[in-house]
Amino acid sequence: MRMKRAGWGWTVVLAILTACGEPRGPGDRDRLSFVFIIVDDLGWIDTGVYGSEFHETPSIDRLAEEGVRFTQFYTASPVCSPTRASIMTGRHPARVGITNWIGGEQAGMLRQAEYLRELPLEEVTVGEAFREAGYATGYIGKWHLGEGSYLPRAQGFEWAAAVNGAGQPTSYFYPYRGEQVSVWDVPDLEEGAEGEYLTDRLTEEALRFIELHRGDSFFLVLSHYAVHTPLQSRPELAARYRSKAAALHAGGEAFADEGTWATTKLRQDHPTYAGMIQSVDESVGRILDTLDALNLAESTAVVFVSDNGGLSTLIRGRTTMPTSNMPLRAGKGWLYEGGVRAPFIVRWPEMAQGGGVVDVPATTMDLFPTFLEMAGMPLMPRRHVDGISLAGLLRGDGVGGERALFWHFPHYHGSGNRPSASVRVGRYKLVEWLEDGRSELFDLLADPGEEQDLASAMPDRVADLKERIRAWRDEVGARMPTPNPHWEGVP
């Protein structure tokens, strides 16, 4: 693998490719290209095909009808940066050393575990793998894996646009910055117009990249800042959902307690958030239509995923959460299902048929090896020890075996979650609370909402799963929180 270097800017790439007018090498047009769409904070049930009765997502639903939809797909973390590290490297965040969202500094009874604030350059990224194979590589939008010399151009993506140093934008409206210079400002989009919306603009940049590289093999990541805060929608979309919300929910409880410290939203009725989701859906539709128009649909895989569960749970007293993950429990920041189960859809020309559904548990560490096998490239088993290729399941000729999936979140979070760990093996999932060692056990097949704690009834299984977590933490070198000598008992 060659040394990392900064990629060329858009202007230079455009000039070179326009002058050459040819693909990068022999057979490039015959190789599979990728459009990989990552949505920030999109919940498992935030789209129509996954069960939402409030949000309208015809394009995402179309993608699922033409592709394969996973029902038990998990993000490696309940927050963004660790999951994104797992996507880029194919390795568990605890192994990489990024276990919290970068900037998420918070303490309580425990001091949070130490974690890295950038993706190490020594890691081999999916961008580097495809760049080495001769692909045109591009990255648009949210990164949140480091600033400066750790941005996408240093991690295998020769072209990048609209990547700021934070996890959200200052504003979703042009000029995408505030009065004072901020790390949240979105760069590279200076040429715009009043009223221009960020999700639409990122899509325009993606379409330009696809059109420019229509004769090449390309690997493009379109990483939307949506649907993360600040909650801002195009006004006409928010207005459309306002009346729908009033008609859909005539009564019933809107919130419920989550443990001692938090509150969870029980229904989807946020007009602005719904408008943001509709803009993401329109983005997916424009991507699909462009691939059709350029005759690229039969040579391009389209992959759609979220980086964690929907924001449905906050510290007690706050009710600004925009969505609900019901019937799943809790949301972003938690290791309950609502925090880590996410939508995952793949449309690939080699699939047996569209409209497929896979119920086998899978995770974001599986994406890198899956992409390699889909592209006919060598796998990297010595590096991708935490994930497996899902290509067989996508083709319809693979059978998923039972394996252990682990989570490690040794941090506090604004959602009210406390330092915790988790493991799922088969139908059983154990959640371990690191402040006091308390454990909860759930049968996800019988109880996907994690309402019935079976720990006292099945002590042997609890002991086995706790030992699995302990051994796994030792194997990956997971960093642990430590006692906080300044703790005064304040939540």
SVG drawing of the C-alpha trace seen along z (x, -y; Angstrom):
<svg xmlns="http://www.w3.org/2000/svg" viewBox="-57 -38 62 59">
<polyline fill="none" stroke="black" stroke-width="0.4" points="0.0,0.0 1.5,-3.3 2.1,-6.2 -0.8,-8.5 -0.8,-11.9 -3.1,-14.8 -5.4,-14.3 -5.8,-16.6 -8.4,-19.4 -11.5,-19.3 -10.2,-21.9 -7.0,-19.9 -8.9,-16.6 -11.4,-18.2 -8.7,-19.6 -6.7,-16.4 -9.7,-14.2 -11.2,-16.6 -8.0,-16.8 -7.5,-13.0 -11.1,-12.1 -10.3,-8.4 -10.8,-6.2 -7.9,-5.5 -6.9,-2.1 -7.9,1.0 -11.3,2.4 -12.2,-0.4 -15.7,-0.7 -16.2,3.0 -15.5,2.7 -18.2,2.1 -18.5,-1.5 -20.0,-2.5 -22.2,-5.3 -22.1,-5.0 -24.7,-7.2 -24.3,-7.7 -27.0,-9.6 -26.3,-11.1 -28.6,-10.1 -31.3,-8.4 -33.3,-6.0 -34.1,-2.4 -37.8,-3.2 -37.4,-6.7 -38.2,-5.6 -41.4,-4.1 -39.8,-0.8 -38.8,-0.2 -42.2,-1.1 -42.6,-4.9 -46.2,-6.1 -45.2,-9.8 -42.0,-10.3 -42.4,-9.9 -39.5,-8.3 -40.5,-7.0 -36.9,-7.0 -35.4,-5.1 -38.4,-2.7 -37.6,-2.3 -34.0,-1.5 -35.1,1.3 -37.5,2.6 -34.7,2.8 -32.1,4.0 -31.7,5.9 -32.8,4.5 -31.2,5.7 -33.6,5.8 -31.0,6.4 -28.1,4.2 -26.1,2.6 -23.8,-0.4 -20.5,0.3 -21.4,-2.5 -24.4,-4.5 -22.6,-7.7 -21.1,-8.9 -17.3,-9.1 -16.7,-5.5 -19.1,-4.1 -17.5,-6.1 -14.1,-4.8 -15.4,-1.3 -16.8,-2.0 -13.5,-3.5 -11.3,-0.8 -13.4,2.4 -12.2,2.6 -14.0,2.2 -13.8,-1.3 -12.4,0.1 -9.5,1.6 -9.0,-1.7 -9.1,-3.7 -12.1,-6.0 -14.9,-5.1 -16.6,-8.5 -17.9,-11.2 -14.9,-13.5 -15.5,-16.4 -17.8,-14.5 -16.1,-15.3 -18.2,-14.5 -17.6,-12.9 -19.8,-11.6 -19.2,-8.9 -16.5,-7.8 -13.9,-9.6 -14.5,-8.7 -12.1,-6.4 -9.3,-8.0 -9.9,-8.0 -8.3,-9.3 -9.4,-12.5 -8.6,-11.6 -8.4,-8.5 -4.7,-7.4 -3.0,-7.7 -1.6,-4.2 -5.0,-2.7 -5.8,-1.4 -9.1,-3.0 -11.6,-1.9 -10.7,-5.0 -7.0,-3.9 -7.9,-0.4 -10.0,-1.6 -7.6,-4.3 -4.8,-1.7 -7.0,0.4 -7.2,-2.5 -10.6,-3.8 -11.5,-7.5 -12.3,-8.2 -14.4,-11.0 -15.8,-12.1 -18.6,-14.7 -19.9,-16.0 -19.6,-14.9 -16.4,-13.2 -15.9,-13.8 -12.7,-11.7 -10.2,-14.5 -9.2,-17.9 -6.3,-19.3 -4.0,-16.6 -6.5,-13.9 -9.3,-14.9 -10.4,-12.6 -7.7,-13.7 -5.1,-12.3 -7.1,-9.0 -7.3,-7.8 -9.9,-10.1 -8.3,-12.1 -11.2,-14.5 -13.2,-15.9 -15.8,-18.7 -17.8,-20.3 -15.9,-18.5 -15.7,-20.6 -13.9,-19.8 -17.0,-19.0 -20.0,-16.7 -22.7,-19.1 -23.0,-22.3 -23.5,-25.8 -26.5,-26.1 -28.3,-24.0 -28.8,-27.2 -26.3,-29.0 -23.7,-30.3 -23.5,-27.4 -21.6,-29.5 -22.3,-32.0 -21.2,-35.5 -18.1,-34.2 -15.7,-31.7 -16.5,-28.3 -15.4,-24.7 -19.0,-23.9 -18.8,-26.1 -19.0,-24.0 -16.2,-24.9 -15.9,-24.7 -19.5,-25.8 -18.8,-29.5 -20.7,-29.7 -24.3,-29.4 -27.6,-31.3 -29.8,-32.5 -32.2,-29.8 -29.9,-27.0 -30.2,-23.9 -27.2,-21.9 -28.6,-18.5 -29.5,-19.6 -26.1,-21.2 -24.2,-18.1 -26.3,-16.1 -25.3,-18.5 -21.7,-17.9 -22.2,-14.1 -23.9,-14.3 -21.0,-16.3 -18.6,-13.7 -20.6,-10.9 -20.9,-12.7 -17.2,-13.5 -16.2,-9.9 -18.9,-8.2 -16.1,-6.5 -14.1,-5.5 -14.6,-3.1 -15.4,-5.3 -16.0,-5.0 -18.0,-7.9 -19.0,-8.6 -21.9,-11.0 -22.0,-11.6 -25.0,-13.9 -24.9,-16.1 -28.7,-15.5 -30.6,-14.6 -28.3,-15.8 -29.0,-19.0 -29.5,-21.9 -33.0,-20.9 -33.6,-23.0 -35.8,-22.0 -36.8,-23.7 -39.8,-25.7 -42.3,-24.3 -41.5,-20.7 -41.9,-21.5 -45.2,-23.2 -46.4,-20.1 -45.7,-17.9 -47.2,-20.3 -50.8,-19.5 -50.0,-15.8 -48.6,-15.7 -51.8,-17.3 -54.0,-14.7 -51.8,-11.7 -51.6,-12.0 -54.9,-12.9 -53.8,-11.8 -51.8,-9.4 -48.5,-9.7 -45.7,-11.5 -42.9,-10.7 -41.8,-8.1 -39.1,-7.7 -36.0,-5.9 -34.3,-4.7 -33.6,-7.3 -32.1,-10.1 -33.7,-10.2 -36.8,-10.6 -37.7,-8.9 -40.0,-10.2 -42.7,-7.7 -44.0,-9.0 -42.9,-10.5 -44.5,-13.9 -41.7,-16.5 -42.4,-18.5 -38.9,-19.9 -37.2,-16.6 -39.7,-15.0 -38.8,-17.7 -35.1,-17.0 -35.7,-13.3 -37.7,-14.1 -34.7,-16.1 -32.4,-13.1 -35.0,-10.9 -35.0,-13.3 -31.2,-13.1 -31.4,-9.3 -33.9,-9.7 -31.7,-12.1 -28.7,-9.7 -30.7,-6.8 -32.2,-8.8 -28.7,-10.1 -27.3,-6.5 -30.2,-5.5 -29.7,-8.5 -26.0,-7.8 -26.5,-4.1 -24.5,-3.4 -27.2,-1.6 -26.0,1.9 -22.4,1.2 -22.9,-0.7 -23.7,0.4 -25.7,-1.9 -25.4,-1.5 -27.5,-3.4 -26.8,-3.4 -27.1,-5.5 -24.2,-6.0 -26.3,-5.4 -29.8,-5.2 -32.3,-8.1 -32.2,-10.9 -35.2,-10.0 -33.8,-10.1 -32.4,-13.0 -31.5,-13.8 -34.7,-14.2 -36.3,-17.6 -35.5,-17.9 -38.1,-17.2 -36.5,-18.5 -35.6,-15.0 -37.0,-14.9 -37.9,-11.2 -39.0,-7.9 -37.4,-4.5 -40.4,-2.6 -40.9,0.3 -37.1,0.3 -35.9,-1.0 -34.2,-4.4 -32.1,-6.0 -28.8,-7.6 -26.2,-7.4 -27.6,-4.2 -26.7,-0.5 -30.3,0.5 -31.6,1.4 -32.8,-2.1 -29.3,-3.4 -27.5,-0.9 -29.9,0.7 -29.9,-1.2 -31.3,-1.1 -29.0,0.7 -29.9,1.1 -27.8,2.3 -28.6,2.3 -26.1,4.4 -26.3,5.7 -25.2,9.2 -28.0,9.7 -30.4,12.5 -33.5,10.3 -34.7,7.0 -36.9,6.6 -34.9,9.0 -34.9,9.0 -32.0,10.3 -32.7,10.9 -29.2,12.0 -27.4,9.6 -24.6,7.6 -22.6,4.6 -20.7,1.6 -17.4,3.5 -18.7,5.8 -19.0,3.0 -15.3,2.7 -14.8,6.5 -18.2,6.6 -17.2,3.8 -13.9,5.5 -15.7,8.8 -18.3,7.0 -15.6,5.3 -13.7,8.6 -10.7,7.3 -8.7,9.4 -10.0,9.5 -7.9,8.3 -8.6,10.9 -5.6,10.0 -6.9,6.4 -10.7,7.1 -10.8,9.4 -14.0,7.7 -16.1,8.0 -17.1,10.4 -18.2,10.0 -21.9,9.9 -21.6,10.4 -22.9,14.0 -26.0,12.8 -26.6,10.1 -26.3,12.7 -28.7,15.0 -26.3,17.8 -24.8,17.2 -26.0,18.3 -25.2,16.2 -23.7,18.1 -24.1,17.2 -21.4,14.8 -20.9,12.5 -21.3,8.7 -19.8,6.4 -20.3,2.7 -18.0,0.7 -19.2,-2.8 -17.2,-3.9 -18.6,-7.4 -21.4,-9.6 -23.7,-11.1 -26.2,-13.9 -28.9,-11.4 -28.7,-10.4 -26.8,-7.1 -24.0,-6.1 -20.8,-4.2 -21.8,-0.7 -20.9,2.3 -23.0,4.9 -22.8,8.2 -25.3,10.0 -25.0,13.7 -27.9,15.3 -31.2,14.2 -29.7,13.0 -28.2,9.6 -26.5,8.5 -26.1,4.8 -23.5,4.2 -23.4,0.9 -19.8,0.0 -20.5,-2.2 -21.7,0.7 -21.3,3.8 -25.0,4.4 -26.2,6.4 -29.5,6.8 -30.3,9.7 -32.8,9.6 -34.2,12.2 -34.4,10.0 -36.4,12.5 -39.2,12.6 -38.7,9.1 -37.1,6.7 -38.2,3.7 -36.0,4.9 -38.8,4.7 -38.2,7.9 -34.9,8.2 -34.1,12.0 -30.8,11.5 -32.2,12.9 -33.8,15.8 -30.8,16.9 -27.7,16.3 -25.6,18.8 -26.1,17.1 -25.4,13.7 -22.1,15.0 -21.2,16.5 -21.9,13.3 -20.1,11.1 -17.0,13.3 -17.2,13.0 -17.2,9.2 -14.3,9.3 -12.2,11.5 -13.1,9.5 -12.1,6.2 -8.7,7.8 -8.2,9.0 -8.9,5.6 -7.2,3.5 -10.4,1.6 -9.8,-1.4 -11.9,-1.6 -13.3,-4.5 -11.7,-5.2 -13.1,-6.4 -13.7,-10.1 -12.2,-11.6 -14.2,-14.8 -17.6,-13.0 -20.1,-14.5 -23.1,-12.5 -24.6,-15.0 -26.2,-13.2"/>
</svg>
